[in-house]
């Protein structure tokens, strides 16, 4: 895994650690009503799609992408 993110430990299993990667500022509303319903997908930092991929997802499936400015 890349650098960054949080490490989560369980109190009953201290040897078991889960690394949670940093999330991107981009969000995608999957098959829903413009961020009101449906699924919300947030990619990991550094794996955001480019403008062409976002446009094709909107034209083919109706998925809308937006940059979440409040997560900074």
Beta strands, then each sheet from edge to edge (+ up, - down):
strand 1: 6-9
strand 2: 17-20
strand 3: 26-30
strand 4: 39-41
strand 5: 64-67
sheet 1: 1+ 2-
sheet 2: 4+ 3- 5+
end
